[in-house]
Amino acid sequence: MIKVALLSDTHGFMDDQILDLCAGSNEIWHAGDIGTPAVTDALEKVAPVRAVYGNIDGASIRSVWPLHQRFKVENCDFWITHIGGYPNRYDRRVRDALYSKPPQFFICGHSHILKVMRDQKLGLMHLNPGAIGKQGFHKKRTLLRFKLAEGRLFELEVVELER
């Protein structure tokens, strides 16, 4: 079993409150718009990081993190990208690949809107942790925490912070 903290859209913002919320995680996943390498550097001091770059990320982030990550953890198949869309409205850049070989869990950021929803058509769970940074239109800063074991995700927790 592993514990995961999932966040997105830090836009260069990192503070002790975020780090404290990630403490105790076995891995931290960042779904893009990191902002500066200092963000992932700080997170890596708490736990190993898996991340993708987002549309605001420059060369220093893009040289370290990929556009997409597809991987398996605890017999769960994940795909993380920054701009992914939503069930029945996936972004054109991922749609064909998503439909040809859907993962068990599809994770993206970008919208700054926390959503967890099932895609019945593709048989996957869509996760967007919202935005944990302070830049953007969102009223609450959010992240997700969950556990993985034996092919399933459980104890999913939504964490909300004031802006």
Secondary structure, 3 states (H helix, E strand, C coil): CEEEEEECCCCCCCCHHHHHHHCCCCEEEECCCCCCHHHHHHHHCCCCEEECCCCCCCHHHHCCCCCEEEEEECCEEEEEECCCEECCEECHHHHHHHHHCCCCEEECCCCCCEEEEEECCCCEEEEEECCCCCCCCCCEEEEEEEEEECCEEEEEEEEEEEC
